[in-house]
C-alpha cells in the first residue's frame, strides 16, 4: 500500500499540517497562559487588597499568592484526568476541553464581586475558580506538546515541541501588556475598582479564537497509528507508575528549576521591585514585558539547538547558569536602577528559555508513545507542586524572615541541582525516535528498519 504525506493512516503529514499543528499548539497554549498569567500578575498587584484585606500588607500578599499556589495544587488532578483521556480518546478532544475550562474560569473571575461587597464568599469563589484554572492547565500542557511534536519530524522534536513552550511567555506578555496599558490609562482607584476586570473578561474573546483553530485540526498521526494498531493503553495512569517510574521521576525533577526561575522573574520580581526597590508598578511590568518578548524567539531557538546538540547537555548547562545568575541579579538591582532591573530580568528569562525550550521534548521522550500524554501530564503537574506552586510563597516568606535576598538565591541554586539530578536520570532522544519510527512502520506493515 502506498502512503503519501497526507495519508490519514499515519504517514508523515505534509508541511501545511505540521505548520497548522505548530500554530495551534502555540496559540492555544498562549491563550490559556494569558488567563493564568493575568491571575498571577493580579495576585501580585491587586488581589491582596480586593479579596484578602488585612491590616498587614505582607499578610495580604501571602494570602493572594496562596491562591496562586492553588492553581498549581489542582494541576495534578487535571494531569490525572485529562492525561488519561488524551492517551485513550485522543489529543484533539482533550485540548478543546481544557481550553473551554480555563476560559470559562477566567471570565468568571472578571465578574466576581470583591470582599468589600460580599465578604468571605468572594475569597472562596476566587479560590474555586483558580482551582478550575489549574485543572485545565494540568491537562493542557502535555497535549499541546504532543499536538505539535507528533505532527513533526521526530528528529526535530525539540523545535516542534517548543511551540507549547512559547505559550507561557506569549501569554505572560499579552497579560502584562493589557495590565500595563490599563495601569497607564486608568487612575489607581479606577484600576483597583474595575480596570483589572477588563483583562479577565477579554479571555472570552481570546478563547473563542483558540477554539476556532483547534476544532479545525485533525488528530495527530501518532495517535491515529495507535488506534490502527489497537495499542491504546487500558489503564495509562497505573501503567506509567508501574512500568515507567524512572522516566516519571526524571521528568518531574528536570522541571523544578525552570518553574522556580520563571516564578522569580515574572511574578515575584513585581513584588520585589515595587515593595523593596520603590519602583512603580508600570516600571516593574515593563521589565517583565521586555524579557517575555525576547523569550518568544529564544525558546524555539533553544528547542532547535537541542535537536543539533545533546539535549540533556544543553538543558544541564542552562540549569547551572540558573543556579548562579540570581546571586548576580540581586547585586545588580540593589541600587534601584530600572535599566539594570530590565537587564537582569532579560538574562534570567534567557537562561530560563534554554532550559524551557528543550524541556517539552525531553519530558515527552521519557515515555513510550502509548503513555506519553499521561506521563508528560503527570510529570508537568507533579513538578509544579515542587516548583512553581510554592516558589512565590517561599520567596515572600524568606525575604520577610531574613530581610535579605541571599536565601532566595540559595533556594534557586538548590532547585537547579535538583533539575540536574533529573537530567542525569533521564534518557536521550534516540530511543524515543526509534519507538516512534517503529510504531509508524508497524502500522504501515513495513519493517521497522525501513522507517529509521
N, C-alpha and C positions, 0 to 999 in steps of 0.2 A: 504493500500500500504506500502510495506516495504522499508525503506531507509537505505542505508549503508553510511559509511564515505565518499565514493567517489561519492555519488549521485549528479547528476548535477542539481537536482531540489531544492537544497538548504539545504540538511542535512549538518551537520558539516563536513568539509573536513578532509582528513587524515593528518597525521603529515608531510608527504612529501610535500603536497600542502601548508601547513602552513609555513614550512621552506622556500620553494621557494618564497612565498609572502614576508616573513620577509626579505630574502636576496635581493629580487628585490626592496623592499622599501628602504632598507639601501643603496644598491649600486647605485641605480638610483639617490636618493637624494644626496648622497655623490658626484657623478659626477657633478650634477648641482651646488652644493655648491662649488665644486672645481672651476668652472667657475666664480661664484660670488665672492669667496674668492681671486682668482687671481686678479680680478679687485680691490677689497678692498685694498689688500696689495700694488698693483701698484699705487693706488691713494695716498697712504701714502708716497710712496718712490720715484716714478719717474714721475707720470703724471703731477705734478705741473710744472716741468721743461720742459717736452716734449710737452704738449698740452696747457698749460696756463702760458707761460713765462711772468714774470713781474720783475721789479727791487726789489720788496719786496718779499722775500721767504714766509712770512706768508700769503700774499695775494694769491700767487700761490697755497699754501696748501689748503687754504679755497676754492678756485675755484675747485681744484681737489676733495675735499670732497663734494662739491656741486653736482658733477656728481655721486658720491657715493649715495647721497640722492635721485637723480633722479631714481635710481633703486628701491627705496622704494616707491616713489611717484607713480610710474607706477604699483606697485603691485596691488592696488585695482582694476584696470582695468582687470588684469589677474584673480583676485578673482571673479569679476562680470561675466566675460565671461566664463572662464573655470569652475568655481564653478557651474554655472547654467548647463553647458553641462554635468558635472560629475553626477549630480542628474537626468538628463534627458536621456543622451546617455550611461552612464556607466563610471566606474572609469578607466578602462584599456585604452580606446581610447584617453581620455584626457591626461593621463600620458605620452603616446607616443608623443603627440603633444607638450606638454610642454618641453620635453627633446630635441626634434628637434629644437625648437625655441631658447632655451638658448644656445645650442651647436653651432648653426649657428652664432648667435650674437657674441659669444666669439671668435670663429675662425676668424671672420671678423675684430674684434678689433686687432688681431695679425697682420693683413695685412695693417692697417691704416698708411698712411704717417704722420709724425709729423708736428707740427705747423711751424717749420722752412722750411718745404718743400712746403706746400700748404696753409699756413696761417690759417685763421679762419675756413675754410672748415673742417680742421682736428678736431677742437674742436667741431663743430656742429655734425660731423659724430660720434664722440665718445659719445656724449650725446644721439644721436638717438639709437645707438647700446646698450648703457646702459639701455635706456628705454625699449628696447625689452627684454633684460635680465630680468628686473624687472617684466614685464608682464608674462614671462614664470614661474618665481619663484612664482608669485602670484597665479598661478593655480596649481603649483606642490605640495605644502605642504599638503593641505587638502586631495588631492587624495592619496599621499604617506602614510599618516596616516591611511586612510580608507583601503588602499590596504592590509596592514599588520594586522590591528586590526579586520577587518571584516572577515578575514580568520581564526583568532584565537578565543580562548575561551573568551567570554565577561568578565568572571571573572578574566582573566589575560590581560585585555586590556592595563593596564599600561605598561607591559613588551612589548607586541606586537606592540603597538603604538609607543614605544620608538625607533623602528627601523628607522623611519623617522627622529627622533631627533639626531641620531648618525651621520646623513649626514653632518650637518654643521661642527662639529669638524673634522670628517674624511676628508671632502673636504678642510677644512682650513689647516689641517695637510699636505695633499698632495700638496696643492697650495704653502704654505710657504716652504715646503721641496724642491720643484722644484726651487723656487726663491732663497732659501738659497744656494742650490747647484750651481746655475748659478752665484750667487754672489761670491762663493769661486773659481769657475773655470775661471771666466772672470775678466778682469780688470774693473774698474769703467766706463771707456769710452766705452768698449765693451758692458757692461750690459746696459748702457743708450742708446747706438746706436741701438743694435739689440737683445741683450740677453733676455730682458724682453718679447720679442715677442714669444720666444720658448714656454713659459708657456701657452700662449693663443692658439697657434697653436696645442699643444698637445690635446686640448679639442676635436678635430675631432676624434681622436682615442678612447678617453675615452667615448664619447657619442655613438659611434658605438657599443662599448661593452655593454653600458646600454640599447640600443635599442634591442640588441640580447636577453637580459634577459627578457625585458618587453613584447616583441612580443610573447614569448612562454607561457606567463601566461594566465589563464582563467579569466573571470570576477568574482568579489567577490560573495560569497554566499548571502550576504545581498542584493546586487543589483539584483541578479537573483530572489530572493524571491519577491522583489518589482515589477519586471517585471511580474512574475507569478500572483501576486495579482492585477496587473494593478494599483498600488498605487504610481506610479511615479508622482511627482508634475508637474503641468502645468506652474506655474509661481513661481519658487522657490525663486527668489530674493524678490519679493513682499511678499510672504508668510513668509519669515524669518523676515522681518521688521514689518509685521502686526500681526503675531501670536507668535513670539518668541523674542520680543525686549529685555526683561530682560536677556535672555540667551546670546544674541549677545553682550549686554553691558558688562556683566560679563566676557565673553570670551575675549573681547577686553582689558579690564583693567588688567586682570590677566597676559597678555603678555608683558606689558610695561617694567617692571623692568628687566626681563631676557634679553630683546633686548638691553637695555641700558648697562647693566652689561657686556654683550658679546661684545658690541662695544668698551667699555673701555679696556677690557683685551685681545682683539685680533686685534683691529685696532688702536685706539688712543694711546695705550701703545707703539706702534712702534715709533710714532712721539715724544712722551714724553721722551722715553729713549734715542733717538738719539739727539734731539734738546736741551733738558733740562739737561740730565744727562751726555751727551757726549759719550755715548756708540756707538759702531759700529752697522751698520745695521744687520750684521750677528748675533751679540750677542742678539739684541732685538728679531729677528726672532726665534732664538733658544729657548728663554724663552717661546714664544708662542707655539712653536712646542712641548715642553715638556708638557705644560698644556693641549694642544689639544689631545695629545696621551693618557693621563690619562682619558680624558673625554669619549673616545671611550668605556671604560669599566665602568665608573661611571654612564653614562646616562642610559644604560639598567638596571644597578643595581638599580638606583633610581626608574625607572619605575616598576621594580619587587617589590621593597619595598612598593611602593604606592598601590600595589594590596593586601598587607597584613596589612597595617595600613590605617588610614583615609587619603585619597589622598589630601584633602584640608589642613589638619593639617601639613602634610609633606611639601607641597608647601609653606604654610604660614610661617612655621618656617624657611625655607630657604630664604624666602623674607626678613624676619627680619635680618638674617645674611648678606644678600646682602646690606642692608642699613647701616650696621655697619662696614663691612670689609674695604671699601675704605679709611676710616679715618686711620686705622692701616697700610694699604698698602703704602700710600704716606709717612708716617713717616718712615717706614722700608727702603724704597728705596732712601730716601733723601740724604744719604751719597754716592750714586752711586755704591753700591755693586751689582755686577751681580748675585751672589748667592741669595741675598735677593730679587732681582727682580724675579728670577725664582720661588722662594718660594711664593712670593706674587701673581704671576700670577697663579700658581698651585692652591692656596687656592681660589682665585677669580673664577676660572673656575670650581673648585669642587663645590662651592656654586651654581654657575650657573647650574651645572649638576643636582642638587637636586631640582631645580625649573623646569628645561627644560625636565628632564626625565618624570615626571608625567604630564607635560603640555599638550602633544598631546592628551592623554586620557581624561584629564579634559575638554579640549576645545570641543572635539568631543562629550562628554557625555552631553553637554549643549543642544544639538539639537536632534530632532527626527530623526530616520534613513532616512526618506524621504527627509529631508532638511540638512543632515549632511555635505555633500560636500560643498554646498553653504554657510551654516552658518559658518563652520570651515574656509573656504577660506576668507570670508568677515572679520571674526574676526582676522585672521592672517595678512591680508594685511592692514586693517584699523589700527590695533595696531602698525604696522610697521611705520606708519606715525607719531604716537605719541612717539615711542621709538627709534628704530634703525636709522630711516631716519635722524633725526635732532641731534642725540647724538654726533657724531664726530664734527659737526659744532659748537654745543654748548660748547663742551669740549674745542675746539680751541679758540672760542670767549671768553669764561670765563677766560681761562688762560691768554689770551692776555690782557683782560681788568683789571684783578685784580692781575696778576702776582703771583698767589697763587693757590695751589691745593684745598684749603678748599671749594670754591664754587662748584668745580667738585664733591667732596664727598657729599656735601649737596644736589646737584641735584640728585645723585643716591639715596640718602635716601628718597627724595620726591617720586621718581618713585616706590620705594619699598612700600611706604604707599599706593600709587595708586593701586598696584597689590594686596595688602592685601584687599583693598576695593572690588576689583573684585571677589576675592575668597569668601568673605562673601556673595556676591550677588548670586553666582553660586549654583548649586545643586550637590548632592553627586552622586556616581556612581550607586547606587542600582536602581534608576528609569530607567536609560539608559539600564542596563542589562535586566530589566523586559520588556522594549519595544522591544529589540532585540529578546528575547525569544518568545514574543507574535507574532512577525512577522513571525518567523520560524514556530511556531506552527500553525498559521493560514494557512500558505502555505501548510503544511502537513495535513491539515484537522484534527488536533488534538486539544484537549482542551489546552488552554494556560497554565493551571496549571501543565500539564504533562511535559511541557518544562522547568519548573522552578526547 
